[in-house]
Amino acid sequence: MTNSYVNFIIRAKHALQALDYPELDQTSKQLLDEIAIRSSQNLAITVGDLLVLESIGSHVTLHKKFLNLIKLGFVETTHHGDNRRTKYVNLTPKADKYYNQLEKALKKAAGNA
């Protein structure tokens, strides 16, 4: 028995493998999703904002996962104006492509419902 959600999971996994993207662990996915949600709402998000998301993980875990997302090329940090102490987090084109692939997988899965 395959339902639409399971079909989506299967399609998403295949789509991301085709891009040769590394598989993200659940904590990294949640962190990336939080960044994407705030970005889609045009809300600025800082590194400090991410590190207090205790529902996702501890401060240390979040910092480690965040640095890995930077290393993998999914996010980057920038400064606004002369304030060099606050780092703002932005999705990269690689992250945009990641979410576009997930969207295509979702649409295909929904079309097969």
N, C-alpha and C positions, 0 to 999 in steps of 0.2 A: 504494500500500500504506500503510495507516494502522494503527499499532498503538495499544494503550491509552495508552501514554505520550504519543505525539504527539497523540492525541485529547484527553488531559488538557491539554496545553500550549495547544491551540486553544481549548478550553472555558474555561480559566483566563484567557486573554487577553481573550476576549469578556466574561466575567463582570466582570473588572476595568474594562474599557472602559465597561460599562453603569453602573458606579458613578462614572464620570468621575474615576477615580483616575489620578494621573500614572504613567507607566511608569517603574519603577525600573531603574537600571542594575544590572549583575550584582554589583558590589561592595556597593551599597546593599542589595540583596536578601540577600546573604550576611550582612551585618551585622545586618539586621533579623531574619533567621532565627536567628542566634546569640542575640540578645536573647530571641526567642520560645522557643527551646529551654530556655534557662536559666530563663525565667519559668515555663514549664510544669513544671519540676522544682522550683519554689519556691526557686530559688537567687537570692540577691541578686547584682546585677551593677552594677558602678560604671563610670563613664566611663573610669577608668584601666584597668579590666579589658578594655574594648573596644579601647583604643588600642594594646594590645600583641598583638593578633591578627595577627601578621605573615603568617600563611598567607593572609589575605584582602587585605592591602595594607600600605603603609607607614604609619607613625604620622601623617604629614601627610595622606595620602589618607583614612585612617580618620576623622580628626578632621573633615575637610571633609564626608565622607559622613554622619557622625553629625549634624553641625549641619544638614545638609539634611533628614535624617529628622525632626529637631525642627521645622524650618520647614514641612515638609509635613504635620505633625501626627500622625506615626506613633509617636513616642516623646516622653517628657517626663522631666525630671530632678526628683528630690526630695532632701531632706536628712532624715536620721534623728536625732531628738533635738537636742542642742546642737551636734553636730558639723557645722559649716557648710562644712568643707573637702572632705568626701567627698560626691560627687553620685551618687546611685543612679538607675539607668535603669529606666523602666517603659514598657510598651506602653500606648497610648491606646485608647479605644473605636474609633477609626478603624482602628488596626492589628488589633484583634479582628475587626472587620468584614472587613478584607482577608483574614485567615486563614480566616474562615468561608466567604467566597466561594471561596477555593481548595479548601477541604474539599468544598464542594458540587460543584465542577467535577471533583474527583477521584472522588467517588462516582458521578457521572454517567458519567464515562469508564470506570470499572471496571464499571459496569452494562452497558455496550455492548461489553464484551470478548467 
